[in-house]
Amino acid sequence: MTQEQLTRLRDVDIRAVDPHTLVDRKTVHINEKLPREERIRQYVRDIKNPYCYLNEGVVVKVSFSDVKDTIEDRLLAYVRSL
């Protein structure tokens, strides 16, 4: 998949996307015996759009911040703030 294709998939407007065109995450099955790179390729191929898909019928839009903190760092900071 080219960078241009990935950008187009990333920029899908969740408010305008037709849910019937999306793949439900539960239908994607990854062969865990494959090498990591091939598992990633398989997932992207099967989910069609790794940025916008269905999860049990709910449209999900994934985005990533350009920051150095991991999700674990953020969760730990949140727990400490409680």
CORNOR-V530561 format. One record per backbone hydrogen bond with DSSP energy under -0.5 kcal/mol. CO is the residue of the C=O (numbers start at 1). NH is the residue of the N-H. If there is no record, write none. Layout:
<<CO NH> <CO NH>>
This chain:
<<2 6> <3 7> <4 8> <5 9> <6 10> <7 11> <9 12> <12 14> <13 16> <13 17> <17 19> <18 21> <19 22> <23 54> <24 27> <25 28> <27 29> <30 32> <31 34> <35 39> <36 40> <37 41> <38 42> <39 43> <40 44> <41 45> <42 46> <43 47> <44 48> <47 23> <47 49> <49 52> <51 62> <53 60> <54 25> <55 58> <58 55> <60 53> <65 67> <70 74> <71 75> <72 76> <73 77> <74 78> <75 79> <76 80> <77 81> <78 82> <79 82>>
